[in-house]
Amino acid sequence: MPDFQVDDNKLTLKVVFYGPALSGKTTNLMQLHSLLNPQRKGELMVLETRDDRTLFFDMLPIGLRGRSGLDLRLKLYTVPGQVQHDSTRKAVLSRADGVVFVADSQPSQQDNNATAFGNLEENLEKVGLDIDTLPLVVQFNKRDIPGVIGEQELQTRWAATPWAPLMMASALRGEGVIETFRVLLDRLYSFADRECHLEQQHGISRETFVEGLSAGYGERHAEL
């Protein structure tokens, strides 16, 4: 549920990048930090173990202001993919307003994708969230690697789910990263506007929300 502090006129939304180990969750955040130029952007905090895997979480804050003076902040997190850190994944998922599930496109990783998605569903339920209603985007990453499963096959597999169509990406190259994020923002806006009346009370339209938070360098921000 959005964290709306009425006295301070501040709204904080939480987005979590979830998926199996080494699927590219942290790389997505690093590319967003590099490629995006929203109205406001904080520093990317990365916590790593000695083997360069995410230990607790990474976090990237970005934001914008509405006509009402609303201070809208979006905090992006990743979670560790390793099984032994499941309690950390669950803690980071708590009170999430949206999720990007980052899957690995390699054939050898499909079982890991399925296990991680099942784990996401279980942990969401444990923290009181419903995977069927939560704003969620599924990204299949590592499209630059030879021999990955074809896009059409993946789209067909997921066609009957609420999360179709899938997003394709090569996070290492920065391809599909902003596009994935914009789809998530579009789905998140419907949820946030319903809960906090973004357009009616604060003058933040869907276009302003999506473009204002996902503008790249050289792109004009939506007018507020």
C-alpha positions in Angstrom: 0.0 0.0 0.0 1.4 3.5 -0.8 3.0 5.3 2.1 1.2 8.7 2.1 2.2 11.1 4.8 -0.6 13.7 4.8 1.1 16.3 7.0 4.2 16.3 4.9 2.3 15.9 1.6 4.7 13.1 0.7 3.9 9.9 -1.1 6.4 7.0 -1.3 5.9 4.1 -3.6 8.0 0.9 -3.5 9.0 -1.2 -6.5 10.9 -4.5 -6.1 13.0 -6.2 -8.7 12.6 -10.0 -8.0 14.0 -13.1 -9.7 16.5 -15.9 -9.6 20.1 -15.4 -8.7 22.2 -13.7 -11.4 19.2 -13.0 -13.7 20.1 -9.3 -14.0 18.1 -7.5 -11.2 21.0 -5.4 -10.1 22.1 -4.7 -13.6 18.6 -3.4 -14.4 18.9 -0.9 -11.4 22.4 0.1 -12.4 21.2 0.9 -16.0 18.2 2.8 -14.7 20.5 4.9 -12.5 22.8 5.5 -15.5 20.1 6.1 -18.2 17.3 8.0 -16.4 17.1 11.7 -15.8 14.0 12.3 -13.7 13.2 15.5 -11.9 15.0 14.1 -8.8 17.3 11.1 -8.5 19.3 9.9 -5.5 22.4 7.8 -5.4 22.3 4.0 -6.1 23.1 2.1 -3.0 24.6 -1.3 -3.8 25.5 -3.9 -1.1 27.5 -6.9 -2.3 29.1 -10.0 -0.9 32.6 -11.0 -1.8 31.4 -13.0 -4.7 29.6 -9.9 -6.1 26.1 -11.1 -5.5 23.5 -9.0 -3.8 23.5 -9.7 -0.1 20.7 -7.6 1.2 19.3 -5.3 -1.4 20.1 -2.5 -3.8 18.0 0.7 -3.7 17.6 3.6 -6.1 15.3 6.6 -5.2 13.8 8.8 -7.8 10.9 11.3 -7.7 8.9 14.3 -8.9 6.5 17.0 -7.6 2.9 17.5 -8.4 1.0 20.8 -8.8 -0.3 20.5 -5.2 3.3 20.3 -4.0 3.1 16.6 -3.5 6.5 15.1 -3.0 6.3 11.8 -4.9 9.1 9.4 -4.3 9.7 6.1 -6.0 12.1 3.7 -4.3 13.4 0.8 -6.4 14.8 -2.2 -4.7 16.4 -5.5 -5.7 16.4 -8.7 -3.6 19.0 -11.4 -3.3 18.3 -14.4 -5.5 20.0 -17.0 -3.4 17.7 -19.5 -1.6 19.5 -18.9 1.8 18.4 -15.2 1.7 14.7 -15.9 1.5 13.9 -14.1 4.7 15.5 -11.0 3.3 13.5 -11.3 0.1 10.3 -11.5 2.1 11.3 -8.5 4.2 12.0 -6.3 1.1 8.8 -7.4 -0.5 6.8 -6.2 2.5 4.6 -3.2 1.5 5.7 -3.4 -2.1 3.5 -1.4 -4.5 4.8 -3.0 -7.7 7.2 -5.8 -8.8 9.4 -6.4 -11.8 10.2 -10.1 -12.2 13.5 -10.5 -14.0 13.8 -13.9 -15.6 16.8 -15.5 -17.4 16.2 -16.3 -21.1 18.7 -19.2 -21.2 17.1 -22.7 -21.6 19.2 -24.0 -18.7 17.6 -21.4 -16.3 13.9 -22.1 -16.9 13.5 -24.3 -13.8 15.2 -21.6 -11.7 12.8 -19.0 -13.2 9.8 -21.1 -12.3 11.1 -21.7 -8.8 11.7 -18.0 -8.2 8.3 -17.0 -9.6 6.6 -19.6 -7.3 8.7 -18.2 -4.4 7.5 -14.7 -5.3 3.9 -15.7 -5.1 4.4 -17.5 -1.8 6.3 -14.5 -0.2 3.7 -12.0 -1.5 1.0 -14.0 0.2 3.0 -14.2 3.4 3.3 -10.4 3.5 -0.4 -9.9 2.7 -0.2 -9.1 -1.0 -2.0 -10.7 -4.0 0.1 -11.5 -7.1 -3.0 -11.3 -9.3 -3.8 -7.7 -8.4 -0.3 -6.2 -7.6 1.2 -4.2 -10.5 3.7 -6.6 -12.0 5.8 -6.8 -15.1 7.8 -9.9 -16.3 11.0 -9.2 -18.1 13.0 -11.9 -19.8 16.6 -10.7 -19.7 19.9 -11.8 -21.3 18.5 -11.7 -24.9 22.1 -10.9 -26.1 23.3 -14.5 -25.2 23.3 -17.0 -28.1 20.8 -19.8 -27.9 18.2 -18.2 -25.7 14.6 -19.3 -25.9 12.8 -17.5 -28.8 10.6 -14.6 -27.9 7.5 -16.0 -29.6 7.8 -19.3 -27.6 8.0 -17.3 -24.4 5.1 -15.0 -25.3 3.0 -18.0 -26.1 3.8 -19.7 -22.8 2.7 -16.7 -20.8 -0.1 -15.5 -23.1 -2.9 -16.7 -20.8 -1.4 -15.0 -17.7 -2.3 -11.5 -16.3 1.3 -10.4 -17.0 1.3 -10.8 -20.8 2.9 -9.6 -22.9 6.4 -10.2 -21.6 9.2 -7.6 -21.9 12.5 -8.6 -23.6 15.8 -7.1 -22.5 19.5 -7.2 -22.4 20.2 -5.3 -19.2 23.9 -5.5 -19.8 23.5 -3.5 -22.9 20.8 -1.3 -21.5 18.2 -2.6 -24.0 14.6 -3.0 -22.9 15.4 -1.7 -19.4 13.6 1.7 -19.6 10.8 0.1 -21.6 10.2 -2.5 -18.9 10.2 0.2 -16.3 7.7 2.3 -18.2 5.3 -0.6 -18.5 5.6 -1.1 -14.7 5.0 2.7 -14.1 1.9 2.6 -16.3 0.4 -0.3 -14.3 1.5 1.2 -11.0 -0.2 4.5 -11.9 -3.6 2.9 -12.0 -3.1 1.5 -8.5 -1.6 4.7 -7.1 -4.2 7.0 -8.6 -7.0 4.9 -7.2 -5.5 4.9 -3.7 -4.2 8.5 -3.7 -6.1 10.5 -6.4 -2.9 11.6 -8.1 -4.7 13.4 -11.0 -7.7 14.8 -9.3 -6.0 16.1 -6.1 -2.3 16.6 -7.2 -2.4 17.2 -11.0 -0.3 14.2 -11.8 -1.6 12.6 -14.9 -0.7 9.1 -16.2 1.6 10.7 -18.8 3.3 12.9 -16.3 3.8 10.0 -13.9 5.3 7.7 -16.5 7.3 10.3 -18.4 8.4 12.3 -15.4 9.8 9.3 -13.7 11.3 7.5 -16.7 12.7 10.4 -18.8 16.2 9.8 -20.2 18.9 12.4 -20.7 17.9 14.7 -23.6 14.2 14.0 -23.2 11.8 16.7 -22.2 10.0 16.2 -18.9 6.2 16.2 -18.9 4.9 19.6 -17.8 3.5 19.7 -14.2 
